[in-house]
Amino acid sequence: MNLFGPGDAVPFQDWTRLLPGQRVLVQLVDGTRFTAKVEKKTSSSNAVWITREDAWHTEHVFRHVEGIQILPIK
């Protein structure tokens, strides 16, 4: 399931409520989805570092203007 529809403009993401240690669902602009853990973020919440919770366990940094969706897992 893609969270964006065809032709949708992607607004910047509001990551102010994300907290280090929080589990999240990450969706890239190509529709790829994976779970991750928030490692840290900037004080302005404009960039978030996450670690994937899959076999790779790689760390990534995303900026809020890239169209990446990071949603808390409840």
mmCIF file of the N, C-alpha and C atoms, coordinates in Angstrom:
data_MODEL
# 
_entry.id   MODEL 
# 
loop_
_atom_site.group_PDB 
_atom_site.id 
_atom_site.type_symbol 
_atom_site.label_atom_id 
_atom_site.label_alt_id 
_atom_site.label_comp_id 
_atom_site.label_asym_id 
_atom_site.label_entity_id 
_atom_site.label_seq_id 
_atom_site.pdbx_PDB_ins_code 
_atom_site.Cartn_x 
_atom_site.Cartn_y 
_atom_site.Cartn_z 
_atom_site.occupancy 
_atom_site.B_iso_or_equiv 
_atom_site.pdbx_formal_charge 
_atom_site.auth_seq_id 
_atom_site.auth_comp_id 
_atom_site.auth_asym_id 
_atom_site.auth_atom_id 
_atom_site.pdbx_PDB_model_num 
ATOM 1   N N  . MET A 1 1  ? 0.845  -1.183 0.000  1.00 0.00 ? 1  MET A N  1 
ATOM 2   C CA . MET A 1 1  ? 0.000  0.000  0.000  1.00 0.00 ? 1  MET A CA 1 
ATOM 3   C C  . MET A 1 1  ? 0.887  1.241  0.000  1.00 0.00 ? 1  MET A C  1 
ATOM 4   N N  . ASN A 1 2  ? 0.658  2.130  -0.933 1.00 0.00 ? 2  ASN A N  1 
ATOM 5   C CA . ASN A 1 2  ? 1.410  3.376  -1.020 1.00 0.00 ? 2  ASN A CA 1 
ATOM 6   C C  . ASN A 1 2  ? 0.600  4.471  -0.321 1.00 0.00 ? 2  ASN A C  1 
ATOM 7   N N  . LEU A 1 3  ? 1.244  5.231  0.547  1.00 0.00 ? 3  LEU A N  1 
ATOM 8   C CA . LEU A 1 3  ? 0.552  6.302  1.262  1.00 0.00 ? 3  LEU A CA 1 
ATOM 9   C C  . LEU A 1 3  ? 0.332  7.532  0.394  1.00 0.00 ? 3  LEU A C  1 
ATOM 10  N N  . PHE A 1 4  ? 0.995  7.586  -0.759 1.00 0.00 ? 4  PHE A N  1 
ATOM 11  C CA . PHE A 1 4  ? 0.853  8.712  -1.680 1.00 0.00 ? 4  PHE A CA 1 
ATOM 12  C C  . PHE A 1 4  ? 0.080  8.246  -2.902 1.00 0.00 ? 4  PHE A C  1 
ATOM 13  N N  . GLY A 1 5  ? -0.806 9.096  -3.414 1.00 0.00 ? 5  GLY A N  1 
ATOM 14  C CA . GLY A 1 5  ? -1.515 8.771  -4.637 1.00 0.00 ? 5  GLY A CA 1 
ATOM 15  C C  . GLY A 1 5  ? -0.723 9.246  -5.841 1.00 0.00 ? 5  GLY A C  1 
ATOM 16  N N  . PRO A 1 6  ? -1.022 8.723  -7.017 1.00 0.00 ? 6  PRO A N  1 
ATOM 17  C CA . PRO A 1 6  ? -0.324 9.161  -8.223 1.00 0.00 ? 6  PRO A CA 1 
ATOM 18  C C  . PRO A 1 6  ? -0.501 10.666 -8.425 1.00 0.00 ? 6  PRO A C  1 
ATOM 19  N N  . GLY A 1 7  ? 0.577  11.350 -8.672 1.00 0.00 ? 7  GLY A N  1 
ATOM 20  C CA . GLY A 1 7  ? 0.520  12.777 -8.923 1.00 0.00 ? 7  GLY A CA 1 
ATOM 21  C C  . GLY A 1 7  ? 0.382  13.641 -7.688 1.00 0.00 ? 7  GLY A C  1 
ATOM 22  N N  . ASP A 1 8  ? 0.318  13.030 -6.502 1.00 0.00 ? 8  ASP A N  1 
ATOM 23  C CA . ASP A 1 8  ? 0.204  13.824 -5.268 1.00 0.00 ? 8  ASP A CA 1 
ATOM 24  C C  . ASP A 1 8  ? 1.484  14.615 -5.029 1.00 0.00 ? 8  ASP A C  1 
ATOM 25  N N  . ALA A 1 9  ? 1.330  15.857 -4.657 1.00 0.00 ? 9  ALA A N  1 
ATOM 26  C CA . ALA A 1 9  ? 2.478  16.641 -4.201 1.00 0.00 ? 9  ALA A CA 1 
ATOM 27  C C  . ALA A 1 9  ? 2.823  16.145 -2.803 1.00 0.00 ? 9  ALA A C  1 
ATOM 28  N N  . VAL A 1 10 ? 4.107  16.034 -2.521 1.00 0.00 ? 10 VAL A N  1 
ATOM 29  C CA . VAL A 1 10 ? 4.527  15.526 -1.216 1.00 0.00 ? 10 VAL A CA 1 
ATOM 30  C C  . VAL A 1 10 ? 4.926  16.711 -0.350 1.00 0.00 ? 10 VAL A C  1 
ATOM 31  N N  . PRO A 1 11 ? 4.141  17.010 0.690  1.00 0.00 ? 11 PRO A N  1 
ATOM 32  C CA . PRO A 1 11 ? 4.483  18.130 1.576  1.00 0.00 ? 11 PRO A CA 1 
ATOM 33  C C  . PRO A 1 11 ? 5.625  17.738 2.509  1.00 0.00 ? 11 PRO A C  1 
ATOM 34  N N  . PHE A 1 12 ? 6.249  18.737 3.119  1.00 0.00 ? 12 PHE A N  1 
ATOM 35  C CA . PHE A 1 12 ? 7.280  18.411 4.096  1.00 0.00 ? 12 PHE A CA 1 
ATOM 36  C C  . PHE A 1 12 ? 6.615  17.691 5.261  1.00 0.00 ? 12 PHE A C  1 
ATOM 37  N N  . GLN A 1 13 ? 7.388  16.858 5.921  1.00 0.00 ? 13 GLN A N  1 
ATOM 38  C CA . GLN A 1 13 ? 6.864  16.048 7.012  1.00 0.00 ? 13 GLN A CA 1 
ATOM 39  C C  . GLN A 1 13 ? 7.089  16.743 8.351  1.00 0.00 ? 13 GLN A C  1 
ATOM 40  N N  . ASP A 1 14 ? 6.121  16.631 9.244  1.00 0.00 ? 14 ASP A N  1 
ATOM 41  C CA . ASP A 1 14 ? 6.234  17.178 10.590 1.00 0.00 ? 14 ASP A CA 1 
ATOM 42  C C  . ASP A 1 14 ? 6.670  16.049 11.527 1.00 0.00 ? 14 ASP A C  1 
ATOM 43  N N  . TRP A 1 15 ? 7.929  16.062 11.914 1.00 0.00 ? 15 TRP A N  1 
ATOM 44  C CA . TRP A 1 15 ? 8.489  15.010 12.754 1.00 0.00 ? 15 TRP A CA 1 
ATOM 45  C C  . TRP A 1 15 ? 8.722  15.485 14.192 1.00 0.00 ? 15 TRP A C  1 
ATOM 46  N N  . THR A 1 16 ? 8.053  16.548 14.605 1.00 0.00 ? 16 THR A N  1 
ATOM 47  C CA . THR A 1 16 ? 8.274  17.100 15.946 1.00 0.00 ? 16 THR A CA 1 
ATOM 48  C C  . THR A 1 16 ? 7.881  16.126 17.055 1.00 0.00 ? 16 THR A C  1 
ATOM 49  N N  . ARG A 1 17 ? 6.950  15.225 16.789 1.00 0.00 ? 17 ARG A N  1 
ATOM 50  C CA . ARG A 1 17 ? 6.490  14.299 17.834 1.00 0.00 ? 17 ARG A CA 1 
ATOM 51  C C  . ARG A 1 17 ? 7.269  12.988 17.881 1.00 0.00 ? 17 ARG A C  1 
ATOM 52  N N  . LEU A 1 18 ? 8.174  12.775 16.941 1.00 0.00 ? 18 LEU A N  1 
ATOM 53  C CA . LEU A 1 18 ? 8.995  11.563 16.980 1.00 0.00 ? 18 LEU A CA 1 
ATOM 54  C C  . LEU A 1 18 ? 10.035 11.681 18.085 1.00 0.00 ? 18 LEU A C  1 
ATOM 55  N N  . LEU A 1 19 ? 10.276 10.574 18.768 1.00 0.00 ? 19 LEU A N  1 
ATOM 56  C CA . LEU A 1 19 ? 11.213 10.566 19.883 1.00 0.00 ? 19 LEU A CA 1 
ATOM 57  C C  . LEU A 1 19 ? 12.278 9.496  19.688 1.00 0.00 ? 19 LEU A C  1 
ATOM 58  N N  . PRO A 1 20 ? 13.508 9.760  20.118 1.00 0.00 ? 20 PRO A N  1 
ATOM 59  C CA . PRO A 1 20 ? 14.537 8.724  20.066 1.00 0.00 ? 20 PRO A CA 1 
ATOM 60  C C  . PRO A 1 20 ? 14.067 7.464  20.801 1.00 0.00 ? 20 PRO A C  1 
ATOM 61  N N  . GLY A 1 21 ? 14.336 6.313  20.197 1.00 0.00 ? 21 GLY A N  1 
ATOM 62  C CA . GLY A 1 21 ? 13.910 5.037  20.757 1.00 0.00 ? 21 GLY A CA 1 
ATOM 63  C C  . GLY A 1 21 ? 12.554 4.572  20.263 1.00 0.00 ? 21 GLY A C  1 
ATOM 64  N N  . GLN A 1 22 ? 11.809 5.443  19.610 1.00 0.00 ? 22 GLN A N  1 
ATOM 65  C CA . GLN A 1 22 ? 10.467 5.122  19.136 1.00 0.00 ? 22 GLN A CA 1 
ATOM 66  C C  . GLN A 1 22 ? 10.539 4.233  17.890 1.00 0.00 ? 22 GLN A C  1 
ATOM 67  N N  . ARG A 1 23 ? 9.644  3.235  17.823 1.00 0.00 ? 23 ARG A N  1 
ATOM 68  C CA . ARG A 1 23 ? 9.516  2.398  16.622 1.00 0.00 ? 23 ARG A CA 1 
ATOM 69  C C  . ARG A 1 23 ? 8.619  3.122  15.630 1.00 0.00 ? 23 ARG A C  1 
ATOM 70  N N  . VAL A 1 24 ? 8.999  3.060  14.343 1.00 0.00 ? 24 VAL A N  1 
ATOM 71  C CA . VAL A 1 24 ? 8.270  3.781  13.309 1.00 0.00 ? 24 VAL A CA 1 
ATOM 72  C C  . VAL A 1 24 ? 8.146  2.928  12.049 1.00 0.00 ? 24 VAL A C  1 
ATOM 73  N N  . LEU A 1 25 ? 7.172  3.294  11.231 1.00 0.00 ? 25 LEU A N  1 
ATOM 74  C CA . LEU A 1 25 ? 7.034  2.752  9.887  1.00 0.00 ? 25 LEU A CA 1 
ATOM 75  C C  . LEU A 1 25 ? 7.569  3.815  8.939  1.00 0.00 ? 25 LEU A C  1 
ATOM 76  N N  . VAL A 1 26 ? 8.514  3.433  8.087  1.00 0.00 ? 26 VAL A N  1 
ATOM 77  C CA . VAL A 1 26 ? 9.116  4.358  7.134  1.00 0.00 ? 26 VAL A CA 1 
ATOM 78  C C  . VAL A 1 26 ? 8.624  3.987  5.743  1.00 0.00 ? 26 VAL A C  1 
ATOM 79  N N  . GLN A 1 27 ? 8.169  4.983  4.990  1.00 0.00 ? 27 GLN A N  1 
ATOM 80  C CA . GLN A 1 27 ? 7.813  4.754  3.594  1.00 0.00 ? 27 GLN A CA 1 
ATOM 81  C C  . GLN A 1 27 ? 8.604  5.710  2.734  1.00 0.00 ? 27 GLN A C  1 
ATOM 82  N N  . LEU A 1 28 ? 9.382  5.135  1.823  1.00 0.00 ? 28 LEU A N  1 
ATOM 83  C CA . LEU A 1 28 ? 10.166 5.926  0.879  1.00 0.00 ? 28 LEU A CA 1 
ATOM 84  C C  . LEU A 1 28 ? 9.277  6.377  -0.272 1.00 0.00 ? 28 LEU A C  1 
ATOM 85  N N  . VAL A 1 29 ? 9.732  7.327  -1.062 1.00 0.00 ? 29 VAL A N  1 
ATOM 86  C CA . VAL A 1 29 ? 8.910  7.857  -2.154 1.00 0.00 ? 29 VAL A CA 1 
ATOM 87  C C  . VAL A 1 29 ? 8.633  6.819  -3.233 1.00 0.00 ? 29 VAL A C  1 
ATOM 88  N N  . ASP A 1 30 ? 9.457  5.764  -3.326 1.00 0.00 ? 30 ASP A N  1 
ATOM 89  C CA . ASP A 1 30 ? 9.200  4.710  -4.317 1.00 0.00 ? 30 ASP A CA 1 
ATOM 90  C C  . ASP A 1 30 ? 8.207  3.671  -3.805 1.00 0.00 ? 30 ASP A C  1 
ATOM 91  N N  . GLY A 1 31 ? 7.675  3.864  -2.591 1.00 0.00 ? 31 GLY A N  1 
ATOM 92  C CA . GLY A 1 31 ? 6.695  2.948  -2.026 1.00 0.00 ? 31 GLY A CA 1 
ATOM 93  C C  . GLY A 1 31 ? 7.287  1.891  -1.112 1.00 0.00 ? 31 GLY A C  1 
ATOM 94  N N  . THR A 1 32 ? 8.601  1.764  -1.056 1.00 0.00 ? 32 THR A N  1 
ATOM 95  C CA . THR A 1 32 ? 9.249  0.811  -0.165 1.00 0.00 ? 32 THR A CA 1 
ATOM 96  C C  . THR A 1 32 ? 8.905  1.147  1.279  1.00 0.00 ? 32 THR A C  1 
ATOM 97  N N  . ARG A 1 33 ? 8.534  0.128  2.048  1.00 0.00 ? 33 ARG A N  1 
ATOM 98  C CA . ARG A 1 33 ? 8.170  0.335  3.455  1.00 0.00 ? 33 ARG A CA 1 
ATOM 99  C C  . ARG A 1 33 ? 8.985  -0.598 4.339  1.00 0.00 ? 33 ARG A C  1 
ATOM 100 N N  . PHE A 1 34 ? 9.337  -0.118 5.521  1.00 0.00 ? 34 PHE A N  1 
ATOM 101 C CA . PHE A 1 34 ? 10.033 -0.951 6.503  1.00 0.00 ? 34 PHE A CA 1 
ATOM 102 C C  . PHE A 1 34 ? 9.864  -0.335 7.883  1.00 0.00 ? 34 PHE A C  1 
ATOM 103 N N  . THR A 1 35 ? 10.047 -1.161 8.902  1.00 0.00 ? 35 THR A N  1 
ATOM 104 C CA . THR A 1 35 ? 10.014 -0.653 10.266 1.00 0.00 ? 35 THR A CA 1 
ATOM 105 C C  . THR A 1 35 ? 11.428 -0.273 10.685 1.00 0.00 ? 35 THR A C  1 
ATOM 106 N N  . ALA A 1 36 ? 11.485 0.648  11.625 1.00 0.00 ? 36 ALA A N  1 
ATOM 107 C CA . ALA A 1 36 ? 12.781 1.166  12.064 1.00 0.00 ? 36 ALA A CA 1 
ATOM 108 C C  . ALA A 1 36 ? 12.644 1.720  13.477 1.00 0.00 ? 36 ALA A C  1 
ATOM 109 N N  . LYS A 1 37 ? 13.780 2.116  14.027 1.00 0.00 ? 37 LYS A N  1 
ATOM 110 C CA . LYS A 1 37 ? 13.804 2.778  15.335 1.00 0.00 ? 37 LYS A CA 1 
ATOM 111 C C  . LYS A 1 37 ? 14.452 4.141  15.154 1.00 0.00 ? 37 LYS A C  1 
ATOM 112 N N  . VAL A 1 38 ? 13.846 5.177  15.730 1.00 0.00 ? 38 VAL A N  1 
ATOM 113 C CA . VAL A 1 38 ? 14.423 6.515  15.691 1.00 0.00 ? 38 VAL A CA 1 
ATOM 114 C C  . VAL A 1 38 ? 15.647 6.519  16.613 1.00 0.00 ? 38 VAL A C  1 
ATOM 115 N N  . GLU A 1 39 ? 16.797 6.900  16.071 1.00 0.00 ? 39 GLU A N  1 
ATOM 116 C CA . GLU A 1 39 ? 18.022 6.991  16.865 1.00 0.00 ? 39 GLU A CA 1 
ATOM 117 C C  . GLU A 1 39 ? 18.202 8.397  17.437 1.00 0.00 ? 39 GLU A C  1 
ATOM 118 N N  . LYS A 1 40 ? 18.038 9.400  16.568 1.00 0.00 ? 40 LYS A N  1 
ATOM 119 C CA . LYS A 1 40 ? 18.160 10.794 17.008 1.00 0.00 ? 40 LYS A CA 1 
ATOM 120 C C  . LYS A 1 40 ? 17.533 11.675 15.944 1.00 0.00 ? 40 LYS A C  1 
ATOM 121 N N  . LYS A 1 41 ? 17.376 12.951 16.287 1.00 0.00 ? 41 LYS A N  1 
ATOM 122 C CA . LYS A 1 41 ? 16.873 13.923 15.326 1.00 0.00 ? 41 LYS A CA 1 
ATOM 123 C C  . LYS A 1 41 ? 17.434 15.284 15.687 1.00 0.00 ? 41 LYS A C  1 
ATOM 124 N N  . THR A 1 42 ? 17.353 16.208 14.738 1.00 0.00 ? 42 THR A N  1 
ATOM 125 C CA . THR A 1 42 ? 17.822 17.554 15.006 1.00 0.00 ? 42 THR A CA 1 
ATOM 126 C C  . THR A 1 42 ? 16.838 18.251 15.940 1.00 0.00 ? 42 THR A C  1 
ATOM 127 N N  . SER A 1 43 ? 17.281 19.290 16.610 1.00 0.00 ? 43 SER A N  1 
ATOM 128 C CA . SER A 1 43 ? 16.397 20.015 17.529 1.00 0.00 ? 43 SER A CA 1 
ATOM 129 C C  . SER A 1 43 ? 15.213 20.644 16.793 1.00 0.00 ? 43 SER A C  1 
ATOM 130 N N  . SER A 1 44 ? 15.387 20.929 15.511 1.00 0.00 ? 44 SER A N  1 
ATOM 131 C CA . SER A 1 44 ? 14.293 21.494 14.708 1.00 0.00 ? 44 SER A CA 1 
ATOM 132 C C  . SER A 1 44 ? 13.389 20.416 14.112 1.00 0.00 ? 44 SER A C  1 
ATOM 133 N N  . SER A 1 45 ? 13.752 19.141 14.288 1.00 0.00 ? 45 SER A N  1 
ATOM 134 C CA . SER A 1 45 ? 13.022 17.989 13.720 1.00 0.00 ? 45 SER A CA 1 
ATOM 135 C C  . SER A 1 45 ? 13.048 17.963 12.202 1.00 0.00 ? 45 SER A C  1 
ATOM 136 N N  . ASN A 1 46 ? 13.981 18.671 11.591 1.00 0.00 ? 46 ASN A N  1 
ATOM 137 C CA . ASN A 1 46 ? 14.090 18.687 10.129 1.00 0.00 ? 46 ASN A CA 1 
ATOM 138 C C  . ASN A 1 46 ? 14.854 17.493 9.573  1.00 0.00 ? 46 ASN A C  1 
ATOM 139 N N  . ALA A 1 47 ? 15.563 16.771 10.427 1.00 0.00 ? 47 ALA A N  1 
ATOM 140 C CA . ALA A 1 47 ? 16.285 15.566 10.014 1.00 0.00 ? 47 ALA A CA 1 
ATOM 141 C C  . ALA A 1 47 ? 16.159 14.527 11.117 1.00 0.00 ? 47 ALA A C  1 
ATOM 142 N N  . VAL A 1 48 ? 15.981 13.273 10.689 1.00 0.00 ? 48 VAL A N  1 
ATOM 143 C CA . VAL A 1 48 ? 15.820 12.161 11.623 1.00 0.00 ? 48 VAL A CA 1 
ATOM 144 C C  . VAL A 1 48 ? 16.751 11.030 11.204 1.00 0.00 ? 48 VAL A C  1 
ATOM 145 N N  . TRP A 1 49 ? 17.464 10.470 12.179 1.00 0.00 ? 49 TRP A N  1 
ATOM 146 C CA . TRP A 1 49 ? 18.304 9.294  11.948 1.00 0.00 ? 49 TRP A CA 1 
ATOM 147 C C  . TRP A 1 49 ? 17.526 8.084  12.425 1.00 0.00 ? 49 TRP A C  1 
ATOM 148 N N  . ILE A 1 50 ? 17.449 7.056  11.585 1.00 0.00 ? 50 ILE A N  1 
ATOM 149 C CA . ILE A 1 50 ? 16.746 5.834  11.952 1.00 0.00 ? 50 ILE A CA 1 
ATOM 150 C C  . ILE A 1 50 ? 17.667 4.633  11.695 1.00 0.00 ? 50 ILE A C  1 
ATOM 151 N N  . THR A 1 51 ? 17.365 3.530  12.385 1.00 0.00 ? 51 THR A N  1 
ATOM 152 C CA . THR A 1 51 ? 18.019 2.256  12.113 1.00 0.00 ? 51 THR A CA 1 
ATOM 153 C C  . THR A 1 51 ? 16.937 1.272  11.699 1.00 0.00 ? 51 THR A C  1 
ATOM 154 N N  . ARG A 1 52 ? 17.138 0.654  10.525 1.00 0.00 ? 52 ARG A N  1 
ATOM 155 C CA . ARG A 1 52 ? 16.166 -0.320 10.024 1.00 0.00 ? 52 ARG A CA 1 
ATOM 156 C C  . ARG A 1 52 ? 16.100 -1.520 10.952 1.00 0.00 ? 52 ARG A C  1 
ATOM 157 N N  . GLU A 1 53 ? 14.904 -2.097 11.082 1.00 0.00 ? 53 GLU A N  1 
ATOM 158 C CA . GLU A 1 53 ? 14.697 -3.283 11.907 1.00 0.00 ? 53 GLU A CA 1 
ATOM 159 C C  . GLU A 1 53 ? 14.582 -4.545 11.052 1.00 0.00 ? 53 GLU A C  1 
ATOM 160 N N  . ASP A 1 54 ? 15.273 -4.564 9.932  1.00 0.00 ? 54 ASP A N  1 
ATOM 161 C CA . ASP A 1 54 ? 15.256 -5.745 9.078  1.00 0.00 ? 54 ASP A CA 1 
ATOM 162 C C  . ASP A 1 54 ? 16.637 -6.404 9.116  1.00 0.00 ? 54 ASP A C  1 
ATOM 163 N N  . ALA A 1 55 ? 16.909 -7.280 8.194  1.00 0.00 ? 55 ALA A N  1 
ATOM 164 C CA . ALA A 1 55 ? 18.178 -8.015 8.182  1.00 0.00 ? 55 ALA A CA 1 
ATOM 165 C C  . ALA A 1 55 ? 19.389 -7.099 8.022  1.00 0.00 ? 55 ALA A C  1 
ATOM 166 N N  . TRP A 1 56 ? 19.217 -5.918 7.411  1.00 0.00 ? 56 TRP A N  1 
ATOM 167 C CA . TRP A 1 56 ? 20.355 -5.024 7.174  1.00 0.00 ? 56 TRP A CA 1 
ATOM 168 C C  . TRP A 1 56 ? 20.738 -4.190 8.393  1.00 0.00 ? 56 TRP A C  1 
ATOM 169 N N  . HIS A 1 57 ? 19.800 -3.792 9.189  1.00 0.00 ? 57 HIS A N  1 
ATOM 170 C CA . HIS A 1 57 ? 20.046 -2.948 10.372 1.00 0.00 ? 57 HIS A CA 1 
ATOM 171 C C  . HIS A 1 57 ? 20.894 -1.721 10.028 1.00 0.00 ? 57 HIS A C  1 
ATOM 172 N N  . THR A 1 58 ? 20.675 -1.150 8.855  1.00 0.00 ? 58 THR A N  1 
ATOM 173 C CA . THR A 1 58 ? 21.454 0.012  8.432  1.00 0.00 ? 58 THR A CA 1 
ATOM 174 C C  . THR A 1 58 ? 20.872 1.289  9.008  1.00 0.00 ? 58 THR A C  1 
ATOM 175 N N  . GLU A 1 59 ? 21.738 2.287  9.201  1.00 0.00 ? 59 GLU A N  1 
ATOM 176 C CA . GLU A 1 59 ? 21.307 3.579  9.703  1.00 0.00 ? 59 GLU A CA 1 
ATOM 177 C C  . GLU A 1 59 ? 21.139 4.528  8.521  1.00 0.00 ? 59 GLU A C  1 
ATOM 178 N N  . HIS A 1 60 ? 20.094 5.334  8.571  1.00 0.00 ? 60 HIS A N  1 
ATOM 179 C CA . HIS A 1 60 ? 19.801 6.296  7.509  1.00 0.00 ? 60 HIS A CA 1 
ATOM 180 C C  . HIS A 1 60 ? 19.439 7.630  8.145  1.00 0.00 ? 60 HIS A C  1 
ATOM 181 N N  . VAL A 1 61 ? 19.696 8.693  7.414  1.00 0.00 ? 61 VAL A N  1 
ATOM 182 C CA . VAL A 1 61 ? 19.235 10.010 7.840  1.00 0.00 ? 61 VAL A CA 1 
ATOM 183 C C  . VAL A 1 61 ? 18.326 10.547 6.737  1.00 0.00 ? 61 VAL A C  1 
ATOM 184 N N  . PHE A 1 62 ? 17.186 11.077 7.137  1.00 0.00 ? 62 PHE A N  1 
ATOM 185 C CA . PHE A 1 62 ? 16.224 11.637 6.188  1.00 0.00 ? 62 PHE A CA 1 
ATOM 186 C C  . PHE A 1 62 ? 15.918 13.072 6.586  1.00 0.00 ? 62 PHE A C  1 
ATOM 187 N N  . ARG A 1 63 ? 15.747 13.919 5.570  1.00 0.00 ? 63 ARG A N  1 
ATOM 188 C CA . ARG A 1 63 ? 15.330 15.309 5.791  1.00 0.00 ? 63 ARG A CA 1 
ATOM 189 C C  . ARG A 1 63 ? 13.828 15.412 5.543  1.00 0.00 ? 63 ARG A C  1 
ATOM 190 N N  . HIS A 1 64 ? 13.183 16.306 6.240  1.00 0.00 ? 64 HIS A N  1 
ATOM 191 C CA . HIS A 1 64 ? 11.719 16.409 6.193  1.00 0.00 ? 64 HIS A CA 1 
ATOM 192 C C  . HIS A 1 64 ? 11.168 16.846 4.842  1.00 0.00 ? 64 HIS A C  1 
ATOM 193 N N  . VAL A 1 65 ? 12.009 17.277 3.920  1.00 0.00 ? 65 VAL A N  1 
ATOM 194 C CA . VAL A 1 65 ? 11.552 17.735 2.601  1.00 0.00 ? 65 VAL A CA 1 
ATOM 195 C C  . VAL A 1 65 ? 11.751 16.687 1.507  1.00 0.00 ? 65 VAL A C  1 
ATOM 196 N N  . GLU A 1 66 ? 12.182 15.481 1.870  1.00 0.00 ? 66 GLU A N  1 
ATOM 197 C CA . GLU A 1 66 ? 12.466 14.438 0.877  1.00 0.00 ? 66 GLU A CA 1 
ATOM 198 C C  . GLU A 1 66 ? 11.238 13.632 0.461  1.00 0.00 ? 66 GLU A C  1 
ATOM 199 N N  . GLY A 1 67 ? 10.118 13.835 1.115  1.00 0.00 ? 67 GLY A N  1 
ATOM 200 C CA . GLY A 1 67 ? 8.926  13.056 0.790  1.00 0.00 ? 67 GLY A CA 1 
ATOM 201 C C  . GLY A 1 67 ? 8.870  11.716 1.504  1.00 0.00 ? 67 GLY A C  1 
ATOM 202 N N  . ILE A 1 68 ? 9.770  11.491 2.451  1.00 0.00 ? 68 ILE A N  1 
ATOM 203 C CA . ILE A 1 68 ? 9.780  10.262 3.235  1.00 0.00 ? 68 ILE A CA 1 
ATOM 204 C C  . ILE A 1 68 ? 8.714  10.388 4.320  1.00 0.00 ? 68 ILE A C  1 
ATOM 205 N N  . GLN A 1 69 ? 7.892  9.361  4.469  1.00 0.00 ? 69 GLN A N  1 
ATOM 206 C CA . GLN A 1 69 ? 6.923  9.363  5.563  1.00 0.00 ? 69 GLN A CA 1 
ATOM 207 C C  . GLN A 1 69 ? 7.473  8.514  6.687  1.00 0.00 ? 69 GLN A C  1 
ATOM 208 N N  . ILE A 1 70 ? 7.479  9.045  7.897  1.00 0.00 ? 70 ILE A N  1 
ATOM 209 C CA . ILE A 1 70 ? 7.882  8.321  9.098  1.00 0.00 ? 70 ILE A CA 1 
ATOM 210 C C  . ILE A 1 70 ? 6.722  8.429  10.075 1.00 0.00 ? 70 ILE A C  1 
ATOM 211 N N  . LEU A 1 71 ? 6.080  7.281  10.305 1.00 0.00 ? 71 LEU A N  1 
ATOM 212 C CA . LEU A 1 71 ? 4.878  7.257  11.126 1.00 0.00 ? 71 LEU A CA 1 
ATOM 213 C C  . LEU A 1 71 ? 5.099  6.409  12.365 1.00 0.00 ? 71 LEU A C  1 
ATOM 214 N N  . PRO A 1 72 ? 4.709  6.906  13.545 1.00 0.00 ? 72 PRO A N  1 
ATOM 215 C CA . PRO A 1 72 ? 4.866  6.125  14.775 1.00 0.00 ? 72 PRO A CA 1 
ATOM 216 C C  . PRO A 1 72 ? 4.087  4.819  14.701 1.00 0.00 ? 72 PRO A C  1 
ATOM 217 N N  . ILE A 1 73 ? 4.664  3.759  15.266 1.00 0.00 ? 73 ILE A N  1 
ATOM 218 C CA . ILE A 1 73 ? 3.972  2.487  15.423 1.00 0.00 ? 73 ILE A CA 1 
ATOM 219 C C  . ILE A 1 73 ? 3.430  2.466  16.840 1.00 0.00 ? 73 ILE A C  1 
ATOM 220 N N  . LYS A 1 74 ? 2.148  2.237  16.957 1.00 0.00 ? 74 LYS A N  1 
ATOM 221 C CA . LYS A 1 74 ? 1.514  2.279  18.284 1.00 0.00 ? 74 LYS A CA 1 
ATOM 222 C C  . LYS A 1 74 ? 1.637  0.950  18.972 1.00 0.00 ? 74 LYS A C  1 
# 
